[in-house]
């Protein structure tokens, strides 16, 4: 890292420190604690952009790899701060203690889709190595990970951050909620059709594959704990679905080493929308329940509708504190299930309108008002995500926050 890059990074760190010192941050922090602890004072709004980053975020100019990574993190944070959502800006720079997990030890080969100009898009095709689960079961091995190698990079990033701007921001490790999706690996290795056929044609092999994967995940978590690489994530840490972990439901670890039981975990099961709630409960839920039991608090769901899964399955997770309410979920039904239970109603509005040539603000206002009325009596969190394009108008992101905040305030009741 050269002197110019160091000066640039210190300037960005100072901007973050100034934003973190704004008086509204204390109020936002209190509201997040209240929301996640089941005593909300108002709905909270989060805005995230998941499309082509260069369409919205400035691009780093640093050439040193570590400096470039640090700069990119700052640029993302400062851009998102301009949308004025309810994310707390802490006087900190965090290095995430998240590690890669390769199910069954098989790296998935992916072919990226290109747009009309030859640029990579978010779409991809995975190479399916399993045609018949029973015949090809021998290909499924033990899952793999390399914590030591990945941690070495995190240590280098931490040291670079601390040396460069540690006198401006507190540099700390954070643990994002580990994310488990039991069906994802099988779909990527088999394809959706073959996975669904295997549920019927090879149920014993399917159950064994899920058990293998879950056993490996739990071993993976145990190794991370044994290495002392867990930070309690009941703070500004990421807990899945672009949400945050602020909570006082669990005791602070103090001087002792944290374990995953001291914080949040997360899981989803998007690929199982084509099976019945009964089959989900019999086949997939046991793995999810085993995984969830490792954590003190738990969040569930992504794009899958969760209301069909509530009565048989999700209602039996004693530590469930946040549930995804996607555009495919029955808003009124899931609200009826969780109302009064202190579980966050985590709504993700449809992002489709952001891509339209003519943005319909009234449609967005009506959508949020409907959500807020449905979620009365529930802690309400609204997260805009999965936005892949804004049709060249990034001002829509900040405007959407304003619209959502007003519509939610006018229609929600605690």
Secondary structure as GFF3:
##gff-version 3
##sequence-region A 1 414
A	DSSP	alpha_helix	3	20	.	.	.	ID=ss1
A	DSSP	alpha_helix	24	36	.	.	.	ID=ss2
A	DSSP	beta_strand	44	47	.	.	.	ID=ss3
A	DSSP	three_ten_helix	53	55	.	.	.	ID=ss4
A	DSSP	alpha_helix	65	81	.	.	.	ID=ss5
A	DSSP	beta_strand	92	96	.	.	.	ID=ss6
A	DSSP	three_ten_helix	103	105	.	.	.	ID=ss7
A	DSSP	beta_strand	110	114	.	.	.	ID=ss8
A	DSSP	beta_strand	120	126	.	.	.	ID=ss9
A	DSSP	three_ten_helix	137	139	.	.	.	ID=ss10
A	DSSP	alpha_helix	147	165	.	.	.	ID=ss11
A	DSSP	beta_strand	170	174	.	.	.	ID=ss12
A	DSSP	beta_strand	179	180	.	.	.	ID=ss13
A	DSSP	alpha_helix	184	190	.	.	.	ID=ss14
A	DSSP	alpha_helix	192	201	.	.	.	ID=ss15
A	DSSP	alpha_helix	203	226	.	.	.	ID=ss16
A	DSSP	three_ten_helix	260	262	.	.	.	ID=ss17
A	DSSP	beta_strand	264	267	.	.	.	ID=ss18
A	DSSP	three_ten_helix	270	272	.	.	.	ID=ss19
A	DSSP	alpha_helix	277	279	.	.	.	ID=ss20
A	DSSP	pi_helix	280	284	.	.	.	ID=ss21
A	DSSP	alpha_helix	285	292	.	.	.	ID=ss22
A	DSSP	beta_strand	297	300	.	.	.	ID=ss23
A	DSSP	three_ten_helix	307	309	.	.	.	ID=ss24
A	DSSP	three_ten_helix	314	316	.	.	.	ID=ss25
A	DSSP	beta_strand	320	325	.	.	.	ID=ss26
A	DSSP	alpha_helix	331	338	.	.	.	ID=ss27
A	DSSP	beta_strand	344	347	.	.	.	ID=ss28
A	DSSP	three_ten_helix	352	355	.	.	.	ID=ss29
A	DSSP	alpha_helix	361	374	.	.	.	ID=ss30
A	DSSP	beta_strand	380	384	.	.	.	ID=ss31
A	DSSP	alpha_helix	395	411	.	.	.	ID=ss32
###
